[in-house]
Amino acid sequence: MEEGKDLASLSTLNAGGRCEFFVEPKNLLDVSSLFRLRADAGFPLYILGGGSNVVFADGKLEGVVLSTRRMNGFRWLADSPGTLEAEGGCPLACVVSAAVKEGFAGVEFAAGIPGTVGGAVAGNAGAGGESVGDLLEEITAVEDGGSIRKWKRGEFEYAYRYLSLTSGSRFFAACKMKFQKTSLPESEKKIAAFRRARVRQPQEEKNAGCVFKNPPGTSAGRLLDECGCKGLHVGGAVVSDVHANFILNKGHAAGADIFGLMEKCRDIVFRKTGILLEPEIKFLGFEV
């Protein structure tokens, strides 16, 4: 356990303050012990994967930040061909590479999506009408009180950027994903198509991915663009001129700058269209 960990260095937006306590558990039992302690003591607990879709509050974040980066393994199951079991801290890119290498299809949409398996499961990450939820066979979770449970397909629901198991406090320690056989050229073709689509997103500058979820029937980026949000800024936070659903840290943006710009954009779109955009980024330590 580490005290006063700098949180800005752990997020792709490079903003935020320090946490009271920081832990990096190595296995399920470590997480279970922490959850049991939390059930007794009642301290705030924040789960951090790859830091690609989070913004931390400035100053001191009370409670514990749990990083999953040491729980990063994966393996193919010998008794279930095409099934891969990955820990929550496993980079999503590793799953894409492993599936393609073994000749399996289904996860090509994730090529270029940063972050970890746990975060992808919690947010049902996806693109082009495909998502992680389509692949899930089982989720291993540490429940609120510290017990460990395996959730089978059919015991949970998923939809666009939604998983029913995210209600309450629950840690997604691992999951099993089922893939179908394919050819290498077919996988490479699909991956190339998804990567081309992401060329229209800011690639090199500090960001946390799409700020808002797409409302039914339209895209958040289009609404933000049509409402004149491109180029708006608060402090060091700026709405991208390339894609209006991305906020960039152009210098030394504080977490409050990014949060304030998010609210400003959401207010503009609501006043002009009547649509209240829902954040896709997790703002940790803020009252959203």
N, C-alpha and C positions, 0 to 999 in steps of 0.2 A: 504494500500500500504506500502511495506517495501523497504527500501533502502539497497543496499550492501549485498543482500542475498547470502549465500554460496551455490553455485550450485552443488558442488561435492556431497554433502549430499543428493541431489535430484535425482541422477542417480545411476543405479545399477553398473556402472563402477567406481563410486566414484572418478571422475576426473573433472577438470575444475576450473574456477575462481569464480568471483562474478558478479551479474548482477546489473545494474544501478537501476532498479525498479522491484519489484516482487509483483504480485497481485493474489488473490484467489477469483474470483467472485463466488457468490452464486446462480445466476440465469441468465436467458437469457437477462434480461434487463440490468444487470450489464455489461455483455459482449458487448451488443449492444452499450451502452454508451461509452465503451472503444474504440470500433471500429470507432465510429463517431469522437471521439477525435483524434484518429490516422489518420483518413482521413484528418483532418484539420492540424494537427501538423507534420505528416509524420515520426514519430519515428519508429524504428525497433520493431517488435513484434514477439515473439517466443511462440509457444504453447507447453506446457509440460503436458504429461499425467502421466503415472507411472514411467517414466524415465528409462524404460527397453531397449530402443533402440536408445538412444541419447548420444552424447559426446559433452560437452561444451568446448569452447575455454578457454584458460588460461587468467588471468588478468581480466580486467573489460569488461563485455559484455554490450555494449551500448543499450539502449532501455528498453523494458518491457518484462519480462517473465511472461506469464499467466499460472498458474497452474489450472488444472481442478478438483483437488481432492475434492473440496467441492460440485461439481455438480455430485454426485455419486449415485443417486437413480435409482430404476427401479420398474416397475409395470406390471402386466398382464392386458390386456384390456378385460373387461367383454363383450364388444360387438363384439369381434373378437377372438374366441377361438384359443389358440395356438400362439397368438401374444404378444410379450413382448416389452415394450417401456423402453429403458435404456438411462440414461444421459451419456454424453461423458466421465465423470470421473469415471463412474462405473467400478470397476475391472472386467476384463473378467472372472475371476474365479467365480465371483458371478453369472454371467449369466449361466455358465456351471452348477453350483450347482442348481440354480433355475429351469432350464430346466429339469434336471435329476429328481429332486424331484417331479415335476409335471407330469412326464411321457412323456416328449417331446424329440424328436431326432433332430439331425442336427448340434449341436455345440460340440459334443464330441471331435472333432479334436482339440479344443482349450484347452483341459485339460493339464495343465502344461505350457501353454503360459502365461507369465507375461504381465503386462500392463493393459491398460484401453480400454473400448469400443471405445472411440474416436480415439485412436491410431490404434486400430485394423481395424476400418472402413477406416481411411486414408490410411493405408498400405495394405488393403485387406488381413489381416492376415489369414493364413491357414496352412494346413498340409495334406499330403496324398491325394492330389487332391481335397480337400474340402476347402472352404473359407468363410469368413464372407459375402462376396458379394452375395453368393448363398442364404443367409437368408434375405437380406435387402428388406424391403417393402417401407420404407420411411426414409429420412434423414432430420433432422431439422438443418439448418445451419444459422449462422450469416454471412452475406455477407460483402464484403470489406468495404462498406460505412456505415455499421451498421444495415441495414435492415435484417429482419428475413424471411427466405424462407423455405418452405417444398418441398423437391425434391422427387417425386414419382418414384417408380421402372419404368424403361423405359426412364426416363429423365437423367439417368447417366449410364456410362459403367464401367465395372470392368474386370480385368484380373489378371494374376499372379502378386501379390504385386503392383497392380495398381488400382486407382480409378480416373475417369475422373474429378471429382470435386476438386481435389487437386491443380489444376492450379490456380494461383492468391492467394489472401489472403481470407481464408474462415475458419470459426470455426465450427466444427461438435459438436453441442450442445447435440444432442440426435438422436436416431434412433429407428425404429420399425423393429423387426425381427420376421419372421414367422416360426414356427416349426411344425413338424408332430408328431402324437402320436406314441409311441413305448412302449416297456416293459422295466422295470427296469433292468432285467438281460441282455437284448440286449445292453442298453446304457452302463452298467458297463463293458461289454465285449469289446466294442469299445474303451472306455476310457482306459482300461487296455492295449490294443494294442498300442494306441498312447503313453502312458507313457513308455512302454517297448522300443519303438523306441527312446525316448528321453534319455534313460539310456546311450546311446553312446555320449551324449553331456555333457560337464563339468557342474556339478550341484552346487557345493559348492563354487566355486571361483568367484570373482567379474568379471562379463562380461556383455555384452549388447546384447546377442543373436547372431544370424548369422550376420557376418560383410557384406557379399556380397550376392546379389541375385543369384539364379541359372541361368546360361545361358541356352538357349534352347538346349535340348538334353543331358545335362550333369549336374553335380552338382559342385558348387563352391568349396565345401570341397574336392572333389576328385581332382580337378585341383590343388588346393593349396598343397595338400598332394603330388601329383605326381611331382610337381615342387620344392619340398623340402622346403616348408615354415614352417613346424612344428618346433617349438623351436626357430624360429627367434625372435629377440627382438630389441626394441628401448627404451632405458631408462628402466622404470619399466613395460613396456608393452611387453607381450610375446604371441606368437601364441601357442595355446593349443596343447599339445601332444596327447590329446584325440580326438579332432576334429579340423581340420585345419581351419575351417571357424569361429573359435571363438578366439577373442583376450582377454587376461586376464590381469587384473591389479594385478601384483604380489607384489606390495608394495606401492610405492607412485608415480605411473605413472601420468604424466601430460597429459592434453588433447592433447598437441603437440606430446607426445610420441605415443599415440594411433593413431593419425592422420598420423604421419610419418610412423608407422608400416603398417597401411592400405595401404598407397601409395607404400611402398616398396614391399609388397606382390603383389599388383596389377601390378606393373612394372615387377616383375619377371615372373608372369603368362603371361603377354602380350608378353614379349620378347621370351618366350619359346613356346607359343601356338598361338599367334596372337589374343587371346581373351581378350578383355578389360572388366574386371569385374565391375559391377555397385554396389556401396555401398547400402546396405539395412539399415544400421545404419544412422541416421541423425546427421551430424556434424554441430552443431549450433555455428555460429560465425566464421566459417572457410570459405575459398574460395575453394570449391571442384571442 
